[in-house]
Amino acid sequence: MNQRPVRMYATLFCPYCLRARMLLKRKGIQYEEISVGSDATLWAEMERLSQRDTVPQIFIGDLSIGGYDDMAALDRAGKLDALLFEP
């Protein structure tokens, strides 16, 4: 199975960003992290793409799945892997 690209807009010390990193690492998911902490342009890009102004914002392919709580809920419901991996 091929993994879809995962992109996470985050800041360095945000506790929810840390939890998101841990969940992705625990699942063995490779992801691109975009640091928005000191870059207003990247923060604006994150807000435009996700329609949210909090970090982390996580994308699987072009799909915005929200933040850590949203991703963890998908994982608990058994729906995250279906989004992460192409059949």
C-alpha positions as CSV (number, residue, x, y, z in Angstrom):
1,M,0.0,0.0,0.0
2,N,1.2,3.5,-0.9
3,Q,1.0,6.2,1.7
4,R,-0.7,9.4,0.7
5,P,1.4,12.5,1.4
6,V,0.9,14.0,4.8
7,R,1.5,17.7,5.6
8,M,1.3,19.2,9.0
9,Y,1.5,23.0,9.7
10,A,2.8,23.3,13.2
11,T,4.8,25.3,15.7
12,L,7.8,23.9,17.7
13,F,6.4,23.8,21.2
14,C,2.6,23.5,20.8
15,P,1.5,20.5,22.9
16,Y,-1.1,19.4,20.3
17,C,1.7,19.6,17.6
18,L,3.8,17.3,19.8
19,R,1.0,14.9,20.2
20,A,0.3,14.9,16.5
21,R,4.0,14.1,15.8
22,M,3.9,11.3,18.3
23,L,0.8,9.7,16.8
24,L,2.2,9.9,13.2
25,K,5.6,8.5,14.4
26,R,3.8,5.7,16.3
27,K,2.0,4.7,13.1
28,G,5.2,4.9,11.1
29,I,3.8,7.7,8.9
30,Q,6.2,9.9,7.0
31,Y,5.1,13.5,6.9
32,E,6.2,17.0,5.9
33,E,6.2,19.5,8.7
34,I,5.8,23.2,7.8
35,S,6.8,25.4,10.7
36,V,4.5,28.4,10.9
37,G,5.7,29.8,14.2
38,S,7.7,32.7,12.9
39,D,6.4,33.0,9.3
40,A,3.3,35.1,8.8
41,T,3.1,34.1,5.1
42,L,3.0,30.4,5.9
43,W,0.5,30.9,8.7
44,A,-1.7,32.8,6.3
45,E,-1.3,29.9,3.8
46,M,-2.4,27.5,6.5
47,E,-5.4,29.5,7.4
48,R,-6.4,29.9,3.8
49,L,-6.1,26.1,3.1
50,S,-7.7,24.9,6.3
51,Q,-10.1,27.7,7.2
52,R,-8.7,27.4,10.7
53,D,-6.3,29.5,12.7
54,T,-4.9,27.0,15.2
55,V,-2.0,24.6,15.0
56,P,-1.5,21.9,14.1
57,Q,-3.4,21.7,10.8
58,I,-3.0,18.3,9.2
59,F,-3.6,17.4,5.5
60,I,-3.7,14.0,3.9
61,G,-3.2,14.7,0.2
62,D,-5.3,17.8,-0.4
63,L,-7.8,16.8,2.4
64,S,-7.7,19.0,5.5
65,I,-8.5,16.6,8.4
66,G,-8.1,19.3,11.1
67,G,-5.9,19.3,14.1
68,Y,-4.6,16.6,16.5
69,D,-7.9,16.0,18.2
70,D,-9.5,15.4,14.8
71,M,-6.8,13.0,13.7
72,A,-6.8,11.1,17.0
73,A,-10.6,10.7,16.7
74,L,-10.2,9.4,13.2
75,D,-7.6,6.9,14.5
76,R,-9.8,5.7,17.4
77,A,-12.7,5.2,14.9
78,G,-10.5,3.1,12.7
79,K,-10.8,5.6,9.8
80,L,-7.4,7.2,9.7
81,D,-5.6,4.3,7.9
82,A,-8.1,4.4,5.1
83,L,-7.3,8.1,4.5
84,L,-3.5,7.5,4.8
85,F,-3.1,4.6,2.5
86,E,-4.1,4.1,-1.1
87,P,-5.7,0.6,-1.7
